[in-house]
Amino acid sequence: MGITVKNTIKKFKSDVSEHVSEKLAQLDSICYLQRRQSDYKFNIHQKENKKLNLPASDGKPCIRAYVYGNLMFSENSIYLSNRCINNSESLEHDSYRKIYKNQYDKFVSKLQGMGSEYEKQNFKEQNMIKDEKDDMEGIKITDDNVDEIVDDILDNVQPLSPEYIKMFSDI
């Protein structure tokens, strides 16, 4: 079962701007979040969650659904993660690496434009999070990058099928 972005922001009491909160909540129109156990990392799934029959490494078929990104929540911020939580039921969509790389490249460009090592270190501490356990890192979602991140994710999520839309419009 999934949770909405809006409810996740409330639950974690993230101290994000109204613009970031509203823009991320746009994902709720077609996506939901799902996490592993009580973790603070959430994969972004399409609501219809279409499963694909894909070959696994052992050659047996494996039913998996695309994941379009991962959000990492901290006490004060929300981060776009460099990768999704992989499991036997999910498969990272090809577009996600490009979305993260684009944001990472912009982060590095800002970092390189700074003069002192102190300034660079402070910028990294304020705008990046690392989780060594899962080998994940995340770039802080701010007013400056949230529009591009959400729009890129929504542009790549597969549209809901007419059958799915009809099923919920009849209720």
Phi, psi and omega in degrees: 000146184250175180227153179280158176298316182303314180291327179293318178299317178297314183298316182273358178049041180297137181269073181246159181294161178299322180297314179298315180299313181294318182293315178298325179296341176297335177298333182299339181295330185224353185232164169221164179255147176220137182237167177261121179052227183258027182290166179257015179250132185234123172284147178259116180247153171285142183304317182291332174052055180298132181264141179247141177269103186241150176287139176268175182297334179272004177089348179280149179294149182221127180270119182222156177243149179291145171244132187258005179160182179213133176251135177248128181255137173239185181302325186239346191220169175237137184235146171272120185277155179286345178202164180269166174281114181275139172207182185289351182249357182229153181222126180294125178293143183305326184292336188295318179300322180293319180297313180295315182300319178301314179291322179295317179299320177293321177299312180296321179298316177297318181298316181292336180280356181271147186281301189266157176296325178299314180298318179296313181297318179297317179298316179298315181296326182276340189235007179217146177232147178232142174234099183297324183302315181259006182052048180239149172224158181219148177257132183300134176270123184231177175302332183285331185239351186297320181300312181295318181298308183295315180299319179295319179295310182297327178294337185256347178290134179296140181295151176292144181287154177303325179296318180295315179299315180297318182303320182271342177279340179279348184282000000 
